[in-house]
Amino acid sequence: MTVPHPAPVPPRPAPTLPADVTGPGAAFHRLVFARQRRGWWTPLATGAMGVVLYLVVSTVIGLVFGLVVLATDPSVDIFALTDRLLTIDVSDPIGLAIILLSLAVMWPIYLLSSFVVNGRRVGYISSVAGRLRWKWLLLCMGAAVVVYIVISALSFLLPAEEGSGNVVAPADNPAFVASLLVVLLLVPFQAAAEEYIFRGYLMQTVGRWLKHPAWAILLPVPLFVLGHIYDWAGQASVAVFAIAAGWLTWRTGGLEAAIALHIVNNLAAFGFSVFGLSDAAATDTSIVSLVSSAVMIAAFVGVVEWLWRRGDGRRTVRLTPPPEPVHAPAAYAYPPVYGQPPVYGQPPVYGQPPVYGQPPVYGQPPVYGQPPVYGQPPVYGQPPVDPTPTPEPYDGPPLQPHQAPRWGEYAPAPDATPTPDSPSPSDGGSGSMGSDAGGAGGSDGGSSGSSSSD
């Protein structure tokens, strides 16, 4: 039988990993290489999908808000409705919630887009541990709260500068409790979402193409600054914050420290506005605020560095290069071996007797007409064994014709059986025997006579 041989398939080269992620280990900005799909195009596809989903979700949120407002007040002005969606007003808890919620949805949208494009191991967009390190996040938040309280207390000793803005006292805000609850519930998600986009997605996007961490830290800073409408002092404060958050993310191997700083900073800003101490929508920043913000950020970076050195200090993850693919020849390129289980794709074998104790070979016809032997396992393809022992041949004296062989004995041989021409035992047999005896006696007598004459 001619067995067809398959055409050889050229081996597919295994994707290679950069030397820095397999040697010292991948830092946070290089964690795209730890994902299931890590091609150069994956950051662009993730961003495109995220932008489309964000536009759809934010549009739906705006339409729902507009329909609810129009249902409650049909005479509302469309320009006033748009202004509520764009201006932060702590006396309007619904508008404030819509603004914070429209920013917070960037977090789940980024997670979904990254999962669809990059595949599994979504936790690597949070830290080198493959997840969000909650204990480290809470420790950093405690450090940020302590640093912010100390620096804020010291800033009250400096001469205050008047700033512009719409400050609403709690007594003049009928929705004080509702606005405070909105701030406490939604600001942490809004701050975390911004960190996942500007320190998570953008840093790992730059790090996919550029290895040095300085590029991943500094290139997203202008985008983060443009997302905040302030004067030059406010923009400088935002830039300092972005650089510090990017450095902490790279240094600690995760977003936890940057998220903690962002949450505490935004809670303080919105909280002061709710309590009538500042205006969260103000666009001008005083020099005192710039200096205090820079000092607070520097102090927090120092405390986090001290805490990080006292901890495990793990900030990278070493990736294992994929093994070289082994291209074994197809199984059906060789003839099958009898007694072994059939291999899928092998032709059947015919004409070979089966071997007892081995599985039958696919393609052999069954054997019929052989009854099993009691006490012995059936032998496939072999005749049964008779359990009756074979009798030994008869080795006694010859049997007469009137004697039948005993059970288990063989009959006498053909040459020992008397023929019809031979004399009967009473005639020829006796005479011959008598003559033989007489002859013998005569000879004996002769012998006696000879011995007497002697």
Summary of the structure (lengths in Angstrom):
residues: 454
radius of gyration: 51.5
end to end distance: 98.0
largest distance: 182.7
contacts: 1216
relative contact order: 0.11
helix: 55%
strand: 1%
